[in-house]
Amino acid sequence: MLVGYVSDENDVAIADVAVELTGADGVAVSCRSGASGRIDAEVAPGRYAVVLSRDGYGPKRTAADVGAEPVRFRLLSDRTYGFVWPKEATSGRTAQIRVSCPLPYRLSLWRYGAERELVAPLGMGEHEPGATAIPLPDGDVAGSGVDWSPGEFPGQQVVAPERGGLYFVHVGDDGGGFHGLPWIVSPSTPASEVAVLASDLTWAAYNSFGGRSNYLNPAGLPAVPAVSRRQDLAFYADPAAGEWEAEHYPPLSSRRPDPDLSIPLAEQVDQPTTTRPGAHLAAADWRLLAWLERQGYGYDLYAESRLDRGEVPLDAYRVLVLGCHPEYWTYGMFRQVRDWVHAGGRLLHLGGNGLNCEVELLDDDRMLVHNGDTRMLGPGSGPDWSRFTARREPEAALLGVGYDQRGLLTAAPYEVVEPAHWAFAGTGLAAGDVFGRESLNGRILGGASGHETDKLSPHSPPGTTLLARGLNADGGGAHLVHVPALGRGEVVSTGSIAFVTSLLVDDVVSALTRNVLDRFLAAR
């Protein structure tokens, strides 16, 4: 009888797992998984106590109903994983450090600002051998999340520092393994005139821990695990398949590790990003925060999910800054920021592919992504290739630009279009001059206009001014725009994910951004 399949945290099949099934009568049957992770055993339908074990993975006990649907057993590889819960906090609040590690480990708290700075050692995770390796739940881990180590010990708790910003809990194990756990700390009361939103909703959409994200298996966990991810995942195997061809998508839990956000210890903020996700997620936005601090700008950092909960006091700030890739927003967030800008707020959008898809935050720490069937949006080269526009209203009506797929995964410098604009004051640039050649984007090389780019749209507000355009081939360059009058407020958008990774190394990108911030902060 087919009992089920066994796979790892990435939903890749595990062969040769020793399996023991014990029924209510106390009789145990032993078998092993095949090359596809398939488990067959000569047992009758019913409920069984199950033990699974294989070298390189944490063994576990579980229980399963055999006979109806194949059971999706999950084992965690012998690696260090973890997360801080909650993943964002207000200064003074306590959070739990939830770690699974097969070896003794050490914890320390670091702040990622102008530099990577040690705040405090936090202690050790040391128990009997193997006791710190915590099993995965079975089934759809990406949807259910994991409830590791509820943090009952003092060494597994951390108090949010008084100084806000982007923090990481470092987990280093005795075997040389390392995992960085991001933690967004916000002030208890506003301490600056500038608020910055960390894109935790976009981070969650890209998080594939458990074998599913909004990009890998977005329509749900497959019936069987992958053997070769290259061959078995539609993302790679079927070039004709779109990413989103369903009407509805199962929720994604935020209560799980997110390895893509860990920044390698060898990577310094003045150096290129060194991982694939680092070029558009937390590591890239670290470059933005470092630039702000080195230029002397104070800022208050918030997780954008707090904006949805009404916990970002926008009226206390003159300027709101969006980072490199705020792709996923709730409609409530959009309306709050739109109304704040119309009332006189200044919005600086330093990213690309922004506000492109609506998400809905459920009450149980899960996120529902409203992709829809994107085949209905038409060709990706058209203006406003946007799930948000199709479902709600054009993001270009707020940002001044909207995303399309021209220029995808390319990069180039910008060309000046309006040199007399105040944003270029002091740069000495003329029309046609090029800037943004230098970048710390280690994945997409070529300049500040790139990775994913936004352009002017039929929905851009009247009076939107094109200041510069990226030189990416085939019309794929970012449009850097100024919306001078959106109600009583105004907006500058750079149209490029890669822009923030040029701030620390390109003098004109830095000067332009400084001009915008100074102008916005001086506005009354």
RODO-2510 file (C-alpha; in nm, 4 decimals, decimal comma):
residues 524
     n   res          X          Y          Z
     1     m     0,0000     0,0000     0,0000
     2     l     0,1156     0,3546    -0,0739
     3     v     0,1667     0,5226     0,2620
     4     g     0,2991     0,8564     0,1381
     5     y     0,6128     1,0496     0,0478
     6     v     0,8987     1,1933     0,2502
     7     s     1,0760     1,5176     0,1622
     8     d     1,2968     1,7841     0,3191
     9     e     1,2359     2,1496     0,4080
    10     n     1,2575     2,2416     0,0380
    11     d     1,0142     1,9630    -0,0553
    12     v     1,2841     1,7618    -0,2299
    13     a     1,2356     1,3849    -0,2052
    14     i     1,4567     1,1930     0,0373
    15     a     1,5525     0,8398    -0,0642
    16     d     1,6395     0,5507     0,1666
    17     v     1,4660     0,6860     0,4766
    18     a     1,4140     0,4135     0,7356
    19     v     1,0433     0,4069     0,8226
    20     e     0,8716     0,2181     1,1019
    21     l     0,4902     0,2070     1,1282
    22     t     0,3240     0,0739     1,4427
    23     g    -0,0492     0,0122     1,4455
    24     a    -0,2982     0,0010     1,7304
    25     d    -0,2243    -0,3700     1,7744
    26     g     0,1397    -0,2929     1,8556
    27     v     0,2724    -0,4648     1,5447
    28     a     0,5539    -0,2727     1,3744
    29     v     0,6271    -0,2819     1,0019
    30     s     0,9563    -0,1493     0,8650
    31     c     1,0311    -0,0221     0,5136
    32     r     1,2412     0,2353     0,3293
    33     s     1,1565     0,5216     0,0980
    34     g     1,2353     0,4906    -0,2720
    35     a     1,4223     0,7292    -0,4980
    36     s     1,1128     0,9491    -0,5353
    37     g     1,0609     0,9602    -0,1597
    38     r     0,7721     0,7165    -0,1984
    39     i     0,6912     0,4944     0,1006
    40     d     0,5156     0,1622     0,0390
    41     a     0,4371    -0,0830     0,3189
    42     e     0,2258    -0,3929     0,3695
    43     v    -0,0148    -0,2394     0,6189
    44     a    -0,3912    -0,2065     0,6427
    45     p    -0,5620     0,1352     0,6407
    46     g    -0,5672     0,2996     0,9815
    47     r    -0,3799     0,5244     1,2205
    48     y    -0,0135     0,4513     1,2843
    49     a     0,2687     0,5751     1,5005
    50     v     0,5519     0,6489     1,2579
    51     v     0,9271     0,6835     1,3077
    52     l     1,1492     0,8206     1,0285
    53     s     1,5290     0,8314     1,0298
    54     r     1,8110     0,8945     0,7831
    55     d     2,1672     1,0201     0,8116
    56     g     2,1885     1,3924     0,7381
    57     y     1,8387     1,4664     0,8674
    58     g     1,6805     1,5019     1,2076
    59     p     1,4898     1,1833     1,3003
    60     k     1,1363     1,2182     1,4264
    61     r     0,8266     1,0508     1,5584
    62     t     0,4882     1,1392     1,4168
    63     a     0,1435     0,9898     1,3656
    64     a    -0,0451     0,9441     1,0409
    65     d    -0,3728     0,8160     0,9018
    66     v    -0,2788     0,5713     0,6275
    67     g    -0,5070     0,4718     0,3440
    68     a    -0,7025     0,7767     0,2336
    69     e    -0,4571     1,0294     0,0871
    70     p    -0,0789     0,9827     0,0643
    71     v     0,0850     1,1353     0,3707
    72     r     0,3419     1,4102     0,3093
    73     f     0,6098     1,3341     0,5689
    74     r     0,8754     1,6041     0,6196
    75     l     1,2283     1,5816     0,7615
    76     l     1,4605     1,8729     0,8388
    77     s     1,8177     1,8511     0,7117
    78     d     2,1039     1,8845     0,9589
    79     r     2,1402     2,2595     0,9126
    80     t     2,0894     2,5642     1,1320
    81     y     1,7579     2,7420     1,0833
    82     g     1,5593     2,9873     1,2896
    83     f     1,3568     3,3058     1,3171
    84     v     1,2731     3,5718     1,5730
    85     w     0,9073     3,5838     1,6710
    86     p     0,7504     3,8208     1,6202
    87     k     0,9715     3,9256     1,3313
    88     e     0,9163     4,2913     1,4150
    89     a     0,8876     4,4621     1,7521
    90     t     0,8644     4,7975     1,9262
    91     s     1,1530     4,9092     2,1463
    92     g     1,1264     4,7492     2,4885
    93     r     0,9162     4,4532     2,3777
    94     t     1,0372     4,0949     2,4197
    95     a     1,0597     3,8469     2,1334
    96     q     1,1422     3,4782     2,1178
    97     i     1,4368     3,3291     1,9298
    98     r     1,3231     3,0060     1,7692
    99     v     1,6091     2,7898     1,6464
   100     s     1,6573     2,4362     1,5222
   101     c     2,0199     2,3270     1,5136
   102     p     2,1762     1,9801     1,5313
   103     l     2,4761     2,1140     1,7277
   104     p     2,5319     2,3434     2,0254
   105     y     2,5055     2,7057     1,9122
   106     r     2,5712     3,0617     2,0251
   107     l     2,3400     3,3611     1,9893
   108     s     2,4283     3,7289     1,9542
   109     l     2,2387     4,0440     1,8575
   110     w     2,3730     4,2732     1,5840
   111     r     2,2516     4,6010     1,4366
   112     y     2,2832     4,6500     1,0602
   113     g     2,3211     5,0220     1,0000
   114     a     2,6226     5,2210     0,8826
   115     e     2,8173     4,9059     0,9674
   116     r     2,7409     4,5636     1,1117
   117     e     2,7623     4,6324     1,4856
   118     l     2,7582     4,3875     1,7772
   119     v     2,4960     4,4873     2,0334
   120     a     2,5255     4,2018     2,2817
   121     p     2,5940     3,8302     2,3145
   122     l     2,2726     3,6482     2,4031
   123     g     2,3928     3,3130     2,5296
   124     m     2,4099     2,9552     2,4100
   125     g     2,1767     2,6830     2,2963
   126     e     2,3309     2,3829     2,4667
   127     h     2,1399     2,0719     2,5591
   128     e     2,1897     1,6987     2,5194
   129     p     2,3269     1,6003     2,1746
   130     g     2,0496     1,6319     1,9170
   131     a     1,8045     1,7979     2,1566
   132     t     1,8302     2,1346     1,9814
   133     a     1,7249     1,9862     1,6455
   134     i     1,3492     2,0407     1,6263
   135     p     1,1379     1,8395     1,3793
   136     l     0,9329     1,9888     1,1001
   137     p     0,5586     1,9349     1,0995
   138     d     0,4281     1,7139     0,8205
   139     g     0,2330     1,8451     0,5239
   140     d     0,2397     2,1975     0,3848
   141     v     0,4995     2,3650     0,6063
   142     a     0,4855     2,6909     0,4094
   143     g     0,1167     2,7173     0,4872
   144     s     0,1162     2,5937     0,8460
   145     g     0,4385     2,7523     0,9670
   146     v     0,6491     2,5975     1,2423
   147     d     0,6198     2,6365     1,6188
   148     w     0,9776     2,5844     1,7282
   149     s     1,1127     2,6459     2,0790
   150     p     0,8526     2,8698     2,2367
   151     g     1,1344     3,0569     2,4072
   152     e     1,0777     2,9580     2,7664
   153     f     1,4477     2,9992     2,8530
   154     p     1,5999     3,3474     2,9056
   155     g     1,8683     3,2768     2,6447
   156     q     1,5970     3,2276     2,3840
   157     q     1,4442     3,5703     2,4441
   158     v     1,5575     3,9139     2,3350
   159     v     1,4356     4,2619     2,4277
   160     a     1,4067     4,5120     2,1430
   161     p     1,6722     4,7839     2,1895
   162     e     1,5811     5,1473     2,2446
   163     r     1,7517     5,2389     1,9176
   164     g     1,5385     5,1231     1,6271
   165     g     1,6617     4,9798     1,3004
   166     l     1,7391     4,6550     1,1240
   167     y     1,8761     4,3909     1,3588
   168     f     1,9871     4,0325     1,3114
   169     v     2,0214     3,7583     1,5683
   170     h     2,3322     3,5629     1,4682
   171     v     2,3213     3,1882     1,5239
   172     g     2,6619     3,0217     1,5015
   173     d     2,6954     2,6499     1,5646
   174     d     2,9926     2,4403     1,6744
   175     g     3,0339     2,3024     1,3231
   176     g     3,0920     2,6438     1,1667
   177     g     2,7344     2,6869     1,0455
   178     f     2,5752     3,0325     1,0506
   179     h     2,2258     3,1692     1,0108
   180     g     2,1172     3,5336     1,0485
   181     l     1,7650     3,5974     1,1755
   182     p     1,6303     3,9415     1,0732
   183     w     1,4406     4,1526     1,3230
   184     i     1,2825     4,4915     1,2527
   185     v     1,2790     4,7199     1,5576
   186     s     1,0584     5,0312     1,5601
   187     p     1,0494     5,3190     1,8107
   188     s     0,7858     5,3323     2,0810
   189     t     0,7281     5,6959     1,9806
   190     p     0,8468     5,8697     1,6601
   191     a     1,2074     5,9818     1,6927
   192     s     1,2747     6,1228     1,3447
   193     e     1,1095     6,3112     1,0595
   194     v     1,1764     6,0218     0,8196
   195     a     1,0010     5,6849     0,8290
   196     v     1,1379     5,3908     0,6306
   197     l     0,9326     5,0813     0,5521
   198     a     1,1053     4,7423     0,5513
   199     s     0,9407     4,5188     0,2905
   200     d     0,8491     4,2260     0,5143
   201     l     0,5464     4,1364     0,2995
   202     t     0,7629     4,1033    -0,0105
   203     w     1,0143     3,9038     0,1928
   204     a     0,7336     3,6670     0,2941
   205     a     0,6139     3,6282    -0,0655
   206     y     0,9612     3,5164    -0,1779
   207     n     1,0210     3,2845     0,1198
   208     s     1,0216     2,9262    -0,0129
   209     f     1,1043     2,7497     0,3152
   210     g     0,8776     2,4477     0,3201
   211     g     0,8856     2,4075    -0,0584
   212     r     0,6399     2,6784    -0,1538
   213     s     0,6399     3,0551    -0,2048
   214     n     0,4545     3,2930    -0,4319
   215     y     0,7014     3,1876    -0,7040
   216     l     0,7717     2,8189    -0,6403
   217     n     0,4543     2,6094    -0,6352
   218     p     0,2382     2,9189    -0,5743
   219     a    -0,0869     2,7292    -0,6375
   220     g    -0,0118     2,4817    -0,3582
   221     l     0,2172     2,2024    -0,2450
   222     p     0,2274     1,9342    -0,5187
   223     a     0,0925     1,5864    -0,4547
   224     v     0,4466     1,4464    -0,4725
   225     p     0,7829     1,6060    -0,3857
   226     a     1,0416     1,7081    -0,6415
   227     v     1,3263     1,4718    -0,7247
   228     s     1,5110     1,7172    -0,9488
   229     r     1,3919     2,0711    -0,8861
   230     r     1,5166     2,1674    -1,2305
   231     q     1,3018     1,9025    -1,3960
   232     d     1,0025     1,8928    -1,1642
   233     l     0,9254     2,2557    -1,0799
   234     a     0,7180     2,4306    -1,3456
   235     f     0,9127     2,7489    -1,2670
   236     y     1,2123     2,5860    -1,4405
   237     a     1,0736     2,2980    -1,6439
   238     d     0,8048     2,4716    -1,8502
   239     p     0,9171     2,8000    -2,0074
   240     a     0,5676     2,8504    -2,1489
   241     a     0,4041     2,8344    -1,8070
   242     g     0,3229     3,1620    -1,6384
   243     e     0,4004     3,2152    -1,2729
   244     w     0,0370     3,2725    -1,1788
   245     e    -0,2337     3,0918    -1,3722
   246     a    -0,4835     3,0163    -1,0956
   247     e    -0,7702     3,2162    -0,9517
   248     h    -0,6854     3,1486    -0,5872
   249     y    -0,3645     3,0728    -0,3979
   250     p    -0,3228     2,9103    -0,0550
   251     p    -0,1934     3,1337     0,2254
   252     l     0,1721     3,1617     0,3217
   253     s     0,2747     3,1609     0,6872
   254     s     0,5177     3,4180     0,8230
   255     r     0,5919     3,1906     1,1210
   256     r     0,8851     3,0063     0,9604
   257     p     1,2548     3,0571     0,8852
   258     d     1,3515     3,2704     0,5865
   259     p     1,7044     3,1673     0,4818
   260     d     1,7021     3,4114     0,1889
   261     l     1,7283     3,7037     0,4307
   262     s     2,0436     3,5819     0,6048
   263     i     2,3446     3,7921     0,5045
   264     p     2,6767     3,6009     0,4954
   265     l     2,9255     3,7142     0,7588
   266     a     3,1896     3,7763     0,4928
   267     e     2,9632     4,0238     0,3114
   268     q     3,0295     4,3860     0,4060
   269     v     2,7936     4,6730     0,3354
   270     d     3,0490     4,8479     0,1095
   271     q     3,0889     4,5363    -0,1044
   272     p     2,8585     4,3799    -0,3666
   273     t     2,5768     4,1592    -0,2489
   274     t     2,6867     3,7960    -0,2568
   275     t     2,3636     3,5958    -0,2769
   276     r     2,0858     3,5732    -0,5330
   277     p     1,8103     3,7039    -0,3006
   278     g     2,0373     3,9592    -0,1379
   279     a     2,0235     4,1758    -0,4488
   280     h     1,6576     4,2641    -0,3910
   281     l     1,5700     4,1754    -0,0316
   282     a     1,7170     4,2577     0,3112
   283     a     2,0829     4,2817     0,2078
   284     a     2,0046     4,5448    -0,0558
   285     d     1,8006     4,7540     0,1865
   286     w     2,0876     4,7343     0,4360
   287     r     2,2782     4,9472     0,1817
   288     l     1,9972     5,2045     0,1956
   289     l     2,0015     5,2197     0,5763
   290     a     2,3816     5,2451     0,5800
   291     w     2,3655     5,5341     0,3345
   292     l     2,1061     5,7195     0,5428
   293     e     2,3172     5,6885     0,8566
   294     r     2,6426     5,7863     0,6872
   295     q     2,4745     6,0929     0,5380
   296     g     2,3459     6,1933     0,8808
   297     y     1,9749     6,1291     0,8260
   298     g     1,7818     5,9952     1,1192
   299     y     1,5047     5,7501     1,0401
   300     d     1,2485     5,5287     1,2090
   301     l     1,2203     5,1803     1,0597
   302     y     0,8886     4,9968     1,0469
   303     a     0,7798     4,6642     0,9047
   304     e     0,5279     4,7459     0,6346
   305     s     0,2879     4,4930     0,7893
   306     r     0,2566     4,7371     1,0804
   307     l     0,1236     4,9951     0,8378
   308     d    -0,1594     4,7558     0,7545
   309     r    -0,2404     4,7278     1,1257
   310     g    -0,2503     5,1052     1,1634
   311     e     0,0671     5,1082     1,3761
   312     v     0,2753     5,3509     1,1673
   313     p     0,1835     5,7100     1,2663
   314     l     0,2335     5,8621     0,9221
   315     d     0,1151     6,2054     1,0346
   316     a     0,4204     6,2264     1,2617
   317     y     0,6582     6,2146     0,9623
   318     r     0,7496     6,4544     0,6841
   319     v     0,8939     6,1851     0,4558
   320     l     0,8152     5,8188     0,3939
   321     v     1,0869     5,6136     0,2219
   322     l     1,0216     5,2845     0,0427
   323     g     1,3155     5,0508    -0,0180
   324     c     1,4287     4,8522    -0,3169
   325     h     1,1383     4,6108    -0,3718
   326     p     0,8017     4,6798    -0,2029
   327     e     0,6099     4,4576    -0,4458
   328     y     0,3367     4,3237    -0,2163
   329     w     0,1025     4,5602    -0,0306
   330     t    -0,2420     4,5447     0,1208
   331     y    -0,5052     4,7788    -0,0156
   332     g    -0,5335     4,9350     0,3282
   333     m    -0,1653     5,0304     0,3135
   334     f    -0,2118     5,1833    -0,0305
   335     r    -0,5054     5,3948     0,0845
   336     q    -0,3254     5,5141     0,3980
   337     v    -0,0190     5,6303     0,2054
   338     r    -0,2260     5,7810    -0,0767
   339     d    -0,4339     5,9817     0,1702
   340     w    -0,1231     6,0873     0,3632
   341     v     0,0452     6,2156     0,0451
   342     h    -0,2681     6,4009    -0,0618
   343     a    -0,2711     6,5647     0,2820
   344     g     0,0848     6,6918     0,2346
   345     g     0,3183     6,3960     0,2889
   346     r     0,6337     6,3411     0,0824
   347     l     0,6941     5,9912    -0,0579
   348     l     1,0369     5,8780    -0,1788
   349     h     1,0153     5,5424    -0,3581
   350     l     1,3699     5,4148    -0,4105
   351     g     1,2752     5,0797    -0,5631
   352     g     1,1227     4,9011    -0,8577
   353     n     0,8245     4,6754    -0,9189
   354     g     0,6522     4,8531    -0,6348
   355     l     0,2967     4,7960    -0,5113
   356     n     0,2367     4,5464    -0,7919
   357     c     0,0190     4,2924    -0,6114
   358     e    -0,2386     4,3051    -0,3346
   359     v    -0,2005     4,0794    -0,0332
   360     e    -0,4370     4,0201     0,2552
   361     l    -0,3109     3,9591     0,6081
   362     l    -0,5110     3,6944     0,7901
   363     d    -0,5517     3,6793     1,1665
   364     d    -0,3281     3,3737     1,2120
   365     d     0,0026     3,5180     1,0870
   366     r    -0,0646     3,4048     0,7327
   367     m    -0,0735     3,6078     0,4131
   368     l    -0,3062     3,5577     0,1190
   369     v    -0,1654     3,6733    -0,2166
   370     h    -0,4163     3,7953    -0,4748
   371     n    -0,2250     3,7186    -0,7946
   372     g    -0,5270     3,6167    -0,9990
   373     d    -0,4700     3,4604    -1,3403
   374     t    -0,2064     3,6884    -1,4905
   375     r    -0,2743     3,5582    -1,8400
   376     m    -0,5651     3,8007    -1,8260
   377     l    -0,3246     4,0957    -1,7917
   378     g    -0,1975     4,0647    -2,1473
   379     p     0,1676     4,0712    -2,2600
   380     g     0,4224     4,1609    -1,9984
   381     s     0,5693     4,4336    -2,2185
   382     g     0,2570     4,6481    -2,1890
   383     p     0,2254     4,9431    -1,9522
   384     d     0,0994     4,8643    -1,6040
   385     w     0,1523     4,4890    -1,6086
   386     s     0,0126     4,4925    -1,2599
   387     r    -0,1918     4,2594    -1,0458
   388     f    -0,2699     4,5547    -0,8188
   389     t    -0,4075     4,7629    -1,1054
   390     a    -0,6216     4,4750    -1,2280
   391     r    -0,7733     4,4144    -0,8841
   392     r    -0,7859     4,7605    -0,7251
   393     e    -0,6433     5,0746    -0,8844
   394     p    -0,3208     5,1743    -1,0594
   395     e    -0,0170     5,2036    -0,8352
   396     a     0,1160     5,4500    -1,0936
   397     a    -0,1515     5,6940    -0,9764
   398     l     0,0426     5,7145    -0,6492
   399     l     0,4019     5,6334    -0,7466
   400     g     0,4061     5,8011    -1,0881
   401     v     0,5352     5,4823    -1,2514
   402     g     0,4175     5,1249    -1,3034
   403     y     0,5961     4,7984    -1,3719
   404     d     0,6268     4,6066    -1,6944
   405     q     0,8648     4,3246    -1,7817
   406     r     1,0877     4,5114    -2,0246
   407     g     1,4360     4,5267    -1,8772
   408     l     1,3817     4,2260    -1,6520
   409     l     1,7148     4,1044    -1,5062
   410     t     1,9189     4,3647    -1,6937
   411     a     2,0971     4,6719    -1,5603
   412     a     2,2364     4,9943    -1,7038
   413     p     2,3117     5,3542    -1,6034
   414     y     2,0563     5,6365    -1,6247
   415     e     2,0564     5,9157    -1,8836
   416     v     1,9630     6,2678    -1,7708
   417     v     1,6452     6,4066    -1,9294
   418     e     1,5726     6,7203    -1,7188
   419     p     1,9079     6,8573    -1,5971
   420     a     1,7532     7,1855    -1,4752
   421     h     1,5359     7,0058    -1,2217
   422     w     1,6276     7,0745    -0,8580
   423     a     1,6995     6,7026    -0,8032
   424     f     2,0191     6,7464    -1,0098
   425     a     2,1336     7,0634    -0,8307
   426     g     2,5088     7,0674    -0,7770
   427     t     2,5767     6,7630    -0,9938
   428     g     2,6891     6,9585    -1,3015
   429     l     2,5049     6,7169    -1,5290
   430     a     2,3666     6,8152    -1,8691
   431     a     2,0976     6,6552    -2,0820
   432     g     2,2193     6,3224    -2,2140
   433     d     2,4829     6,2783    -1,9454
   434     v     2,4994     5,9373    -1,7837
   435     f     2,5055     5,8511    -1,4130
   436     g     2,4515     5,5453    -1,1989
   437     r     2,7281     5,3370    -1,3526
   438     e     2,8472     5,2038    -1,0158
   439     s     2,6485     4,9467    -0,8207
   440     l     2,6778     4,6955    -0,5368
   441     n     2,4168     4,4676    -0,6915
   442     g     2,6154     4,1463    -0,7157
   443     r     2,3542     3,9613    -0,9198
   444     i     2,2496     4,2016    -1,1964
   445     l     2,5562     4,3902    -1,3161
   446     g     2,5549     4,7106    -1,5167
   447     g     2,4221     5,0044    -1,3186
   448     a     2,1530     5,1648    -1,1049
   449     s     1,8650     5,1085    -1,3501
   450     g     1,7832     4,7430    -1,3355
   451     h     1,6780     4,4093    -1,1967
   452     e     1,3131     4,5094    -1,2416
   453     t     1,2088     4,8509    -1,3671
   454     d     0,9030     5,0781    -1,3651
   455     k     0,8030     5,3268    -1,6318
   456     l     0,5649     5,6154    -1,6949
   457     s     0,2078     5,5025    -1,7370
   458     p    -0,1204     5,6356    -1,8738
   459     h    -0,2185     5,6416    -1,5061
   460     s     0,0727     5,8624    -1,3933
   461     p    -0,0654     6,1810    -1,2330
   462     p    -0,0858     6,4945    -1,4489
   463     g     0,2364     6,6914    -1,4331
   464     t     0,4584     6,3901    -1,3644
   465     t     0,8071     6,4842    -1,4869
   466     l     1,0570     6,2369    -1,6319
   467     l     1,3933     6,3324    -1,4809
   468     a     1,6076     6,0460    -1,6130
   469     r     1,5659     5,7151    -1,7930
   470     g     1,7647     5,3953    -1,7738
   471     l     1,9630     5,2915    -2,0784
   472     n     1,8546     4,9269    -2,0616
   473     a     1,7949     4,7784    -2,4074
   474     d     1,4570     4,7669    -2,5817
   475     g     1,2896     5,0318    -2,3699
   476     g     1,3584     4,8433    -2,0486
   477     g     1,5152     5,1318    -1,8590
   478     a     1,3725     5,2674    -1,5355
   479     h     1,1950     5,6027    -1,5389
   480     l     1,3052     5,8302    -1,2571
   481     v     1,0141     6,0681    -1,2059
   482     h     0,8878     6,3546    -0,9915
   483     v     0,5179     6,3963    -0,9178
   484     p     0,5170     6,7627    -0,8080
   485     a     0,1585     6,7920    -0,6915
   486     l    -0,0378     6,4932    -0,5678
   487     g    -0,2949     6,6734    -0,3620
   488     r    -0,0811     6,8792    -0,1236
   489     g     0,2066     6,6293    -0,1302
   490     e     0,4618     6,5081    -0,3818
   491     v     0,6433     6,1927    -0,4864
   492     v     0,9798     6,0971    -0,6340
   493     s     1,0195     5,7436    -0,7694
   494     t     1,3397     5,5931    -0,9073
   495     g     1,1705     5,3028    -1,0888
   496     s     1,4500     5,0521    -1,0219
   497     i     1,5242     4,7749    -0,7740
   498     a     1,8977     4,8252    -0,8309
   499     f     1,8951     5,1947    -0,7381
   500     v     1,9604     5,1519    -0,3648
   501     t     2,2666     4,9346    -0,4273
   502     s     2,4257     5,2342    -0,6024
   503     l     2,3779     5,4789    -0,3151
   504     l     2,7058     5,3991    -0,1394
   505     v     2,9258     5,3886    -0,4498
   506     d     2,7836     5,6288    -0,7104
   507     d     2,8320     5,9978    -0,6335
   508     v     2,5467     6,1244    -0,8513
   509     v     2,2958     5,8694    -0,7232
   510     s     2,3922     5,9754    -0,3720
   511     a     2,3740     6,3495    -0,4470
   512     l     2,0386     6,3192    -0,6238
   513     t     1,8867     6,1248    -0,3352
   514     r     2,0261     6,3745    -0,0861
   515     n     1,8721     6,6612    -0,2845
   516     v     1,5321     6,4939    -0,2767
   517     l     1,5442     6,4196     0,0951
   518     d     1,6611     6,7712     0,1829
   519     r     1,3882     6,9278    -0,0313
   520     f     1,1201     6,7019     0,1139
   521     l     1,2323     6,7624     0,4722
   522     a     1,2285     7,1397     0,4187
   523     a     0,8772     7,1388     0,2699
   524     r     0,5989     7,2919     0,4753
***
